[in-house]
């Protein structure tokens, strides 16, 4: 393969330097995935064994795509490099080493909802009024403490909550997502022989989306690479938009300092967008001072000017987009070619209403996902507890679900006993059942529950018996009867039972997949935990609506950025908290560079909030776009071409 002719000059320079540290600044649409995959291929062609290479990215989707491309280049399906996410790498290390820091080897992974439930229990235990904290925000604060490796916490009450939170996680033999990075770092720092093992295992490391790394992820990466320094990081500081969830802008300068000397290459040729879209993007981002200078360019034509529409109100803004979709659809565009981006998820309402009214297919990215559905969480909690009887968050969810006569008072009594005797809640249940401690009225209910768990624990550990066990369990606890008593709507009950059947089928597919060397309940649960944050699929022919943050890494032929107004873009809270607009400008830059062919910017001149009319001003960012490449869309012309919106509505409703 002639890589010099296959890649552009800067891309080739990026892959040809394999020894030492490289910083590859890859502008939007410049082919960074192509560079990473071809660099892996090039390293292997130089005689390096594939299993000596580790490539890290942020999403399972990106990791799978990268792995697939590498295997295609190598023309093999076996013996490839490890291409994975930071969290999956951490999980791999924990599965091998977690007993070194006092955990049992079969641990649970808590998602956000589990962690929030645990935090509520801790507030109650510490006698802190629950309404003093927003649980979501409290969880976020704890996550930031972990991601930024903060040993010193100034707020003493927050410190108490944090320490109690970590104590409970360990007692339940559970970890949260941040622990998947934090605990491997702890292991590597306290066990030099283990660190040396992994340093020797991966002699070449590549990191994708480097600008999104937190201090904690950087620390893990640094520990693994600092000896050999054969590390390539690929990223774009202009697309750094996740500081609110721990991404650290200092990581580029930290990398240049810790891995000095660093070979730097800038990828500026864009293969995605038209010339005018890139001119707009370049013009916007140059107003940021704290950046590595880049100027995107393309061989694609200039294309259309940027469309700009000042709507009367939110309904008019939605009508404008509806009309433009119809106009462009008549020119051959499909629904899946359109992306609508907003700063806040709450902005989707008027567009959803309009699309429903006109029977236009659409999806809101980030809506409730499969494993977040209550019926799925119920059954997964049963599976989790069967696998790990120390998992008290799972136990609390299932012990009286469906209702089996075990009330709050009974549970609190058992919790007090567990605390006083420093034993698990399940061991307490066992003791209470054998002793009859709670009397003849309650003990039979506890005994039935205990026998149920013991019966299915025995079944679920048999080879390839998870799906059958879950099927029998759902029937024995009469989960459908629970739904009938709670919901009564037969259609909704049918949907929920169908979801459970889908879950059982997915477990069956997992068990039958020949690529799964040793299918077992622990491995299945860990896969579920790692997939709950998985990306949406974009296979169907429907308009996609999402926040700008969710759009990172995606592209559409036509992009509508809505609500481009002062207070939203830039968002007033972010500006108040940071004192500058740089990250908000980067966010707008990301939105603009999602567009391949056409870009429209809109905002309503008034919004109605709690019956108050609020006048809005266009975002100052719009004025940063050169006037010769942006044009207003004439509303009279717009509706004349569409033959009035009412005709459109009638047309769609008749289809």
C-alpha positions, 0 to 999 in steps of 0.5 A, a space after each residue: 500500500 502506497 501511503 504517500 499517495 493515499 494520504 495528504 502530506 500532513 497526514 503522511 507526516 503524522 503516521 510516519 513518525 512512530 517513535 517518540 511523542 507526537 501531537 497531531 492537531 486535527 481540524 474538524 473534518 480533516 480525517 483524524 480517524 483515517 490518520 489513526 488507523 493508518 498509523 496503526 497499520 504503518 507501525 505494524 508494517 514496521 515489524 511491531 507486533 499488533 498486540 503491542 499497540 493500544 489505541 484509546 478513544 471515548 466512545 464504543 462506536 468510535 472504537 468499533 469503527 477504528 478496530 474495523 478499519 484497522 482489520 480491513 487494512 491488515 486484511 485479517 480478523 484476528 490478532 489486531 491491536 487493542 482498540 478501546 475506550 478509556 473506561 473499557 481499558 480501566 475495566 480490563 485492568 480492574 478485572 485483572 487486578 481489583 483484588 489488589 486494593 481490597 475489592 472482590 473480583 466479581 464487582 458491580 458497575 453503577 450507572 448514574 441512576 444507581 449512584 443517585 440512589 446511593 447518594 440519597 441513602 447517604 444523605 439520609 444516613 448523615 441526616 442531611 435534608 435531601 432538599 439541600 442538594 440537587 441529587 444530579 448536581 451532587 453526583 456531578 460534583 463527586 464526579 468532578 472531584 474524581 476526574 480532577 484527582 482532588 485530594 483536598 475538598 474544601 467543603 467539609 460536608 461535601 467531603 463527608 458525603 464523598 468519603 461515605 459514598 466511596 465507603 459504600 461503593 467498596 462495601 457493596 463491591 461496586 464501582 462507578 464510571 469514574 472509578 473505572 479510571 480512578 482505581 486503575 491509577 491507584 493500582 498502577 501507582 501502588 503496585 510498580 510491578 503491575 505498572 511495569 507489566 502494562 508498560 511492557 505490554 503496550 509499547 505504542 499508544 495512540 489517543 483519539 479526541 485528546 482535547 476531551 481528556 480529563 486530568 484523570 484520563 491523562 494520568 492513566 495515559 501518562 503512567 502507561 506511556 511515560 517510560 517509552 514515550 511512544 505515544 501519539 495524541 490526536 485532537 483539536 483544541 478548537 473542539 474542546 467543549 467538555 470542561 463542564 464534565 472534566 475535560 482539561 484544557 491544560 492537557 495539551 501543555 501538560 503533554 508537551 511538558 511531560 513528553 518533551 520533545 514533542 513532534 507536532 503536525 497540523 491537519 488543516 485540509 477539510 474533506 467534509 464541508 463546503 468552502 463557505 462553511 469553512 470560511 464561517 468556521 475559521 472566522 468564528 474561531 479566530 476570535 479565541 485567543 487561547 488556541 493553537 492556530 489552524 486555518 481549515 481549507 478544502 478543495 470542495 467548492 464554496 457552495 451556498 452562503 450561510 442562511 440566516 433567519 430572524 423568526 418572529 417567535 418559536 413557532 415561526 422558527 419551527 415553521 421556517 425549518 419545516 418549510 426549508 425541509 420541504 423545499 430541500 426534500 423536493 430537491 432530492 434531500 432525504 429526512 436523514 440528511 437534516 440535523 437540528 442542533 440546539 444549546 439546550 434540550 428543552 428547545 426541541 419542543 416546538 420542532 417536535 410539535 410541528 413535525 408530529 403535526 405534519 407526520 414527519 419522522 424525527 428522533 431526539 438524540 439523548 431521549 430515554 435509552 433501552 437500558 434506562 427503561 424502568 422495566 429493564 432496570 428492574 430485571 437488570 437489578 435482579 441479574 446484578 443481585 444474583 451475580 453480586 449479593 453485596 450490591 445493595 442498590 440492586 437489592 433495594 430496587 428488587 426486594 419488594 418489586 413486585 410487592 411481596 409484603 416486605 415494607 420500608 420499616 422491615 428494610 430499615 430494621 435490617 439496615 440498622 442490624 447490618 450497620 451495627 454488625 458490619 455485614 451485608 444486607 443479604 447476610 442479615 436477611 439470611 440471619 433473620 430468616 433462620 432466626 425468625 427475628 422479625 416474627 411470624 408475620 414478616 419472616 415468611 415473606 423474607 424467606 420466600 425472597 431469600 429462597 427465590 434468590 438462592 434458587 436463581 443464583 444456582 441457575 444463573 451460573 450454569 454455562 449459557 443459562 443466563 437467558 433461560 434463568 431470566 425467562 423463568 425468573 420473570 415468570 415466577 415473580 409474575 412481572 406481567 401481573 405487577 404491570 397489570 396492577 400498576 398500569 392497567 393500560 394494556 398497550 403500555 403493558 404490552 410495550 414493557 413486556 416486549 422490551 423485557 422479551 427483547 432483553 432476554 433475546 439479547 442475552 440469548 444472542 450474547 450466549 450464542 455469539 462464538 466471539 464470546 469466549 466464556 459467556 457468563 453473567 459477570 461479563 454480560 453485566 459489564 458489557 451492559 454497563 459499558 453500553 448504557 452510554 452508547 451512541 444513538 443509531 442513525 440508520 432510519 430515514 428521519 430528521 435528527 434533533 440533538 444538543 450541540 454537545 451530542 452532535 460532536 463527531 457527527 455530520 449532516 448534509 444540512 444543519 439548522 442551528 436554532 436559538 442562536 441568540 444572546 443568552 443561549 449561544 453563548 449561554 449566560 451561565 457559562 459566561 458568568 461562571 468562566 468569565 469568558 466566551 471561549 468555550 461557548 465559541 468553540 461550541 458554536 464552531 463545532 455546530 457550524 462544522 457539522 454541516 457538509 453542504 448547507 448551514 442555516 442559523 436561526 433565532 426567535 425575536 421573542 420567547 414566552 416563558 411562564 406567560 412572560 414575553 421575553 425579547 431576544 437579541 441575535 448572538 454576537 457570534 453571528 456578527 463574527 461571520 463575514 457579511 459576504 458569505 451569510 444572507 438572510 432568508 426572505 420570509 415572503 419568498 420562503 412561503 411563496 415557494 412553499 405555497 403557504 404553510 397551510 398547504 404544506 400541512 394539508 399535503 403532509 396530513 393527506 400522505 
